[in-house]
Amino acid sequence: MTIALALRDTAGVAKRNLLRIARTPLMLIVTAVQPALLLVLFRYVLGGAILLPGGRYVDYVVPAIFVEAVLIGGITTAIGFAQDLKSGIIDRFRSLPMARSAVLAGRTLADLSRSIFSLAIMIGLGLLVGFRFHSSAGPIVAGIALILLFGYAFSWVFAAIGLVTKDPETAQIAGILPFFVLMFASNAVVPIWQSLAWSAGILVVFFVVAVRLYRNATQ
């Protein structure tokens, strides 16, 4: 199996999942509503009770909600893999002469589009509630790209969760755990180079883990 063929297979699986996303627009709306509710909660319900010396709380918390938005979208990756295993579509993929990693990579790439949609909505809502960027265009774009990279890295974590649970309901419950751990344990402030290193490390580790789990699940 050459790299070119693996990329072709990945593109085919990604197209299949993009079509599924397009046919279920309600799922896109739901994944956008959840971080929007968090934004309202932290901005208006809790924001008045938290003082941030030297800055505005809205400019501190909204970028953290941006990260949460891509993580919430990633939960659908876990659910999707569990559904595919339960429905037998994975067995059909297995019978085809295609790269094993293409099923995983195609799915995670398609779900990246969902993260882009959710993040775009949250940026618009953030601006509406008073958030402002305090930098030039270059660093802003780099920051948005970093958030998407982090979300994509965690989509492989969620892929592994879906392959382990093998049940959509269980995958949904298990997929919420990384989200809440990060939300309540993080202060939302990490130097950028460390964020890049963590994102790359998570991506590599869980790429290997997910591929091995997929192979075991389809033996």
Number of C-alpha atoms within 10 A of each C-alpha: 8 8 9 9 13 18 16 16 21 25 19 16 21 22 16 14 19 20 11 12 17 11 10 11 10 11 15 16 13 14 22 23 16 15 24 19 12 16 25 16 12 18 22 13 11 10 17 11 10 11 10 11 7 6 9 15 18 21 18 15 19 26 21 17 23 24 24 24 32 31 30 24 29 30 28 24 29 33 27 24 29 26 20 17 21 14 10 11 12 18 15 9 16 16 9 9 9 16 19 19 20 22 23 23 24 23 26 28 20 22 26 23 16 23 28 19 18 26 24 16 18 24 17 11 16 23 14 10 14 12 20 14 11 9 8 8 10 8 12 13 11 12 14 18 13 18 26 23 19 21 27 26 25 25 33 28 24 30 32 28 25 32 26 19 20 21 20 20 15 16 27 21 13 19 26 16 12 15 19 14 10 14 16 9 8 11 11 15 11 9 7 12 10 10 16 15 11 14 20 15 13 18 21 13 13 19 22 14 16 23 21 15 17 23 14 10 14 14 7
